[in-house]
Amino acid sequence: MKIGFISTVHGHPWPGSEYLWAATANELLAKGHRVYAQCSVDFKNSPQLKKLIYSGLNYEPIKPINSRFERIRQKILDPYQKLKNWKPDLVVVSAGSAFDVSYIPKLSNYLLAENIPYILFCQFNAEGFWIDEGNRKTMQKIYNKSRFSGFVSTDNHRITERQLAQKINNSIVIRPPFPLQLEEPLPWPIVKNDEWHFACVARLESRWKGQDVLFEVLAQPQWKKRGWRLNLYGEGAERDYLEKLALHYGIADRVFFVGFVTDRAEIWRNNHIQVFPTRGEGGPMVLTEGMMAGRSVVISDCGNASFYVNDGVDGFLVEFPTVQCFSKTLEKAWEARNQWQEMGLFAHRKLKALEHTAPEKELMDFILSVPFR
């Protein structure tokens, strides 16, 4: 079969949203199917994409519209002409959010106008995410025409149905692949000078990742008396804002901007727990990374968090990413800090038990079950 993939995500070298379609494409290539992928030029140097191209992937880069020339070019040209000429039997759209397609008019027109079966796979949604009525109507048509609609969590599926005010038929939920796989949990870091290390692994975009909430919580009087260090892993447009916010709250001497780390295991060799007041998630994949490494977590109950975390056993779930809620749960976690190592062992075992279900093979089976034409 000829399977085409379209990713709507850009602006990052290789974000978590790309793991599932890429792993599925790899499975399809290994089975002898032909695969085409139209995705961001930002991914061109990623090892994952290079491996796929080496295996036979037909890759078409999408360039960002950041110049007047490119805007004019995009208006004139059909960005999906090469894909049309390739004549796919099925198209899989890996959408960065539940409504990404409505923000790309030429993509929504392509899906609705062409007589090509497609699957729409949503990588993210959140309680605070909203769209206007025009986009809602477009997405209702997109979801109605889709042969299958996929989600990485039941939470994302539930919220999307409410936002659309309709049931999404033929829907499937498939968890993302585990980006970090270990046979054993990583060694427990020694607690030096009674200083516990917190890791927040997320792009520096507090609108969704909630670092601003975390800063305000850690600025409370009781936390200034305790031994802790916050390590922020990731890059993003809000670094300057967050640096100023740490100064504003008087915690800049204990907040460290580490940046992007290639060796993901290295993060967990140096930290005792993950703290993540996220406002919206799909997977989230950083949660599974930490759990696989044998680290407990304090995380907002969104996306697939409650699927992985058994509150009080292998982590701590926050009802909602507000200062009040996160503060209450972080206090609970701090009181149990001498149990974090044991809780991390439970987390690792849970992730290992889930490894036998390969999400990329599950998605491949759904793709190949779709009646072509």
C-alpha positions in Angstrom: 0.0 0.0 0.0 1.0 3.7 -0.4 0.5 5.5 2.9 1.0 9.2 3.2 1.7 11.0 6.5 1.2 14.7 7.2 2.5 16.3 10.4 1.1 19.8 11.3 3.8 20.4 14.0 6.8 22.7 13.5 9.2 24.9 15.5 11.1 22.1 17.3 13.9 19.7 16.3 11.8 16.5 17.1 8.9 17.0 19.5 7.0 14.2 21.3 4.2 14.4 18.8 6.3 12.9 16.0 7.2 9.6 17.7 4.0 7.7 17.0 3.7 8.4 13.3 7.4 7.9 12.7 7.5 4.6 14.5 4.4 3.5 12.6 6.0 4.6 9.3 9.0 2.5 10.2 6.8 -0.6 10.8 5.0 0.0 7.4 8.3 0.3 5.6 9.6 -2.9 7.2 6.4 -4.7 5.9 7.2 -3.6 2.4 4.6 -0.7 2.1 5.6 2.6 0.5 5.5 5.6 2.8 5.4 9.3 2.1 5.8 12.0 4.8 5.2 15.7 4.6 6.5 17.3 7.8 8.5 20.3 9.0 11.9 21.2 7.7 12.8 21.6 11.4 13.0 17.8 11.6 15.5 17.4 8.8 18.5 16.8 11.2 16.7 14.5 13.6 18.1 10.9 13.8 14.6 9.5 13.7 13.8 11.2 10.3 17.2 10.3 8.8 16.7 6.7 9.7 13.3 6.7 8.0 14.7 8.3 4.9 17.5 5.7 4.8 14.8 3.0 5.1 13.0 4.3 2.0 10.7 7.1 3.3 9.8 9.7 0.6 10.2 12.9 2.6 8.8 16.3 1.6 9.9 19.2 4.0 7.4 21.9 4.9 9.1 25.3 5.1 7.9 27.9 7.7 6.1 30.9 6.3 8.5 33.5 7.7 9.1 35.7 4.7 7.0 37.7 2.2 8.3 35.5 -0.6 7.2 32.3 1.1 3.8 33.8 1.9 3.2 34.7 -1.8 4.6 31.3 -2.8 2.2 29.5 -0.5 -0.8 31.4 -1.9 0.1 30.5 -5.4 1.3 26.9 -5.1 -0.6 23.9 -3.9 1.4 22.5 -1.0 -0.2 19.1 -1.5 0.5 18.7 -5.2 3.4 16.4 -4.7 1.4 14.2 -2.4 -1.5 14.1 -4.9 0.9 13.1 -7.7 2.2 10.3 -5.5 -1.4 9.0 -5.3 -1.6 7.6 -1.7 -4.1 4.9 -0.8 -4.5 6.5 2.6 -3.4 9.7 4.4 -2.7 9.8 8.1 -2.7 13.4 9.5 -0.7 13.6 12.8 -2.2 16.9 14.2 -0.4 18.8 16.9 -3.8 19.6 18.5 -7.4 18.5 18.1 -8.1 21.5 15.8 -4.8 22.1 14.0 -6.3 21.2 10.6 -8.8 24.1 10.8 -5.8 26.5 11.1 -4.4 25.3 7.8 -7.1 26.0 5.2 -5.4 24.3 2.3 -5.0 21.2 4.4 -8.7 21.1 5.4 -9.7 21.8 1.8 -7.4 18.9 0.6 -9.0 16.5 3.1 -12.5 17.5 2.4 -12.3 17.9 -1.4 -10.1 14.9 -2.4 -11.5 11.4 -2.7 -8.8 9.9 -0.5 -9.5 8.1 2.8 -7.7 9.6 5.8 -7.2 9.1 9.5 -6.9 12.1 11.8 -4.7 11.5 14.8 -4.8 14.1 17.6 -1.7 14.6 19.7 -3.0 17.2 22.2 -6.0 18.9 23.7 -6.6 20.8 27.0 -9.4 22.2 29.1 -8.2 25.8 28.3 -8.0 25.2 24.6 -10.8 26.8 22.6 -11.8 27.6 19.0 -14.3 29.9 17.3 -17.5 28.8 15.6 -16.0 28.8 12.1 -13.2 26.5 13.1 -15.6 24.3 15.0 -17.8 23.7 11.9 -14.7 22.9 9.8 -13.5 20.4 12.3 -16.9 18.8 12.6 -16.7 18.1 8.9 -13.1 16.8 9.2 -13.9 14.4 12.0 -17.1 13.2 10.3 -15.2 12.3 7.1 -12.3 10.7 8.8 -12.2 6.9 8.5 -10.8 6.7 12.0 -10.0 9.5 14.5 -7.1 8.7 16.9 -6.2 10.2 20.3 -3.2 9.6 22.6 -5.5 9.7 25.7 -9.1 9.3 26.6 -8.9 12.7 28.3 -8.1 14.4 24.9 -11.0 12.4 23.2 -13.5 13.4 25.9 -12.6 17.1 25.7 -12.7 17.1 21.9 -16.2 15.7 21.8 -17.4 18.4 24.3 -15.7 21.1 22.3 -17.3 19.9 19.1 -20.7 19.1 20.7 -20.8 15.8 18.9 -19.7 12.2 19.2 -16.6 11.2 17.3 -17.4 7.9 15.6 -14.8 5.3 14.8 -12.4 6.7 17.4 -9.4 5.0 18.8 -7.0 5.7 21.7 -3.4 4.7 21.4 -0.7 5.8 23.8 2.5 7.3 22.4 5.7 5.1 22.3 8.0 5.2 25.3 10.9 7.4 24.2 13.2 6.0 26.9 13.4 2.3 27.5 15.5 0.8 30.3 15.8 -2.7 31.7 16.4 -1.4 35.2 15.7 2.0 36.9 18.6 4.4 37.0 20.7 4.5 40.2 19.2 6.8 42.9 21.1 10.2 43.1 22.7 10.8 46.5 21.0 13.6 48.4 23.8 16.0 49.2 23.5 18.6 52.0 19.8 17.7 52.3 19.2 19.2 48.9 16.5 17.5 46.8 16.6 18.0 43.0 13.4 18.6 41.1 13.2 18.2 37.3 10.7 20.1 35.1 11.2 18.7 31.6 9.2 20.8 29.1 9.6 23.5 26.5 9.7 27.0 28.1 6.1 27.9 27.3 4.3 28.5 30.5 0.9 28.9 28.8 0.7 25.2 28.5 3.6 23.8 30.6 2.9 25.8 33.8 6.4 26.8 35.0 4.8 30.1 36.2 2.6 28.1 38.6 5.6 26.1 39.9 7.6 29.3 40.5 4.9 30.8 42.6 4.4 27.7 44.6 8.2 27.4 45.4 8.3 31.1 46.3 6.0 30.4 49.3 7.7 31.0 52.7 7.8 27.3 53.7 9.6 26.4 50.5 12.3 29.0 51.0 13.2 27.3 54.2 13.6 23.9 52.6 16.5 22.2 50.7 15.7 22.0 47.0 16.9 22.8 43.6 14.8 23.1 40.5 16.3 22.1 37.1 14.5 23.2 34.0 15.2 21.1 30.9 14.1 22.5 27.6 14.2 25.5 25.4 11.6 28.0 24.3 10.5 31.6 23.6 9.8 32.3 27.3 13.2 31.8 28.8 13.7 35.5 29.4 10.3 35.8 31.0 10.9 32.9 33.3 14.3 34.1 34.3 12.7 37.4 35.3 9.9 35.6 37.1 12.4 33.6 39.1 14.0 36.9 40.1 10.6 38.4 40.9 9.8 35.6 43.3 13.3 35.6 44.9 14.2 32.0 43.9 16.6 32.6 41.0 19.5 31.2 43.0 17.8 27.9 43.1 16.3 27.7 39.6 18.7 26.4 36.9 17.9 26.6 33.2 19.8 23.6 31.9 18.5 23.8 28.3 17.9 20.9 25.9 19.6 17.6 26.8 20.2 15.0 24.2 20.8 12.2 26.6 17.4 11.9 28.3 18.6 9.4 30.9 21.1 12.0 32.1 18.2 14.1 33.4 17.1 11.4 35.7 20.6 10.5 36.9 20.7 13.9 38.5 17.1 14.4 39.8 15.0 12.8 42.5 11.5 13.7 41.3 9.6 15.2 38.3 7.4 18.3 38.9 5.1 19.2 36.1 2.2 21.6 36.6 1.1 21.3 32.9 -2.1 22.9 31.7 -2.6 20.5 28.8 -1.1 17.3 27.5 -1.5 14.5 25.1 0.8 11.6 26.3 2.7 13.1 28.1 5.9 11.4 27.1 8.2 13.2 29.6 6.1 11.5 32.3 6.9 8.1 31.0 10.6 9.0 30.6 10.8 9.8 34.3 8.8 6.8 35.4 10.9 4.4 33.2 14.0 5.8 34.9 12.6 5.1 38.3 11.5 8.5 39.3 8.2 9.6 40.9 6.3 12.6 39.8 4.0 15.5 40.8 1.8 16.2 37.7 -1.5 17.8 36.8 -4.2 15.2 36.1 -4.6 15.9 32.4 -3.8 14.0 29.2 -2.9 10.4 30.0 -1.4 11.1 33.4 -4.0 9.2 35.4 -3.5 6.2 33.1 0.1 6.0 34.3 0.1 7.4 37.8 -1.5 5.7 40.8 -1.8 8.6 43.2 0.2 8.1 46.3 1.7 4.9 45.1 4.1 5.8 42.2 3.4 9.5 41.9 1.1 12.4 42.9 -1.8 13.7 40.8 -2.8 17.4 41.0 -6.5 18.0 40.5 -5.9 21.2 38.4 -2.8 23.3 37.5 -3.5 26.2 39.9 -1.2 27.5 42.6 -3.6 26.3 45.3 -3.9 22.8 43.9 -0.3 22.3 43.0 0.9 23.7 46.3 -1.4 21.3 48.3 -0.1 18.2 46.3 3.6 19.3 46.4 3.3 19.6 50.2 2.0 16.0 50.3 4.8 14.8 48.1 7.5 16.6 50.2 6.2 14.9 53.4 6.8 11.6 51.6 10.2 12.5 50.1 11.9 9.6 51.9 9.6 7.3 49.9 10.4 8.8 46.5 13.0 6.1 45.7 10.6 3.3 46.5 7.8 5.0 44.6 10.1 5.3 41.6 10.7 1.6 41.6 6.9 1.1 41.4 6.8 3.5 38.5 9.5 1.7 36.6 7.7 -1.7 37.1 4.5 -0.3 35.8 6.1 1.1 32.6 7.9 -2.2 32.0 4.5 -4.1 32.3 3.1 -1.8 29.5 6.0 -2.4 27.1 4.4 -5.5 25.5 1.8 -3.3 23.8 3.5 -1.6 20.9 1.5 1.5 19.9 3.1 1.8 16.5 2.0 -1.8 15.6 -1.5 -1.0 16.9 -1.8 2.1 14.7 -0.3 0.2 11.7 -3.0 -2.5 12.1 -5.7 0.2 12.1 -4.2 1.8 9.1 -4.1 -1.4 7.1 -7.7 -2.3 8.2 -9.1 0.8 6.5 -11.0 0.0 3.2 -8.9 1.8 0.5 -10.9 3.8 -1.9 
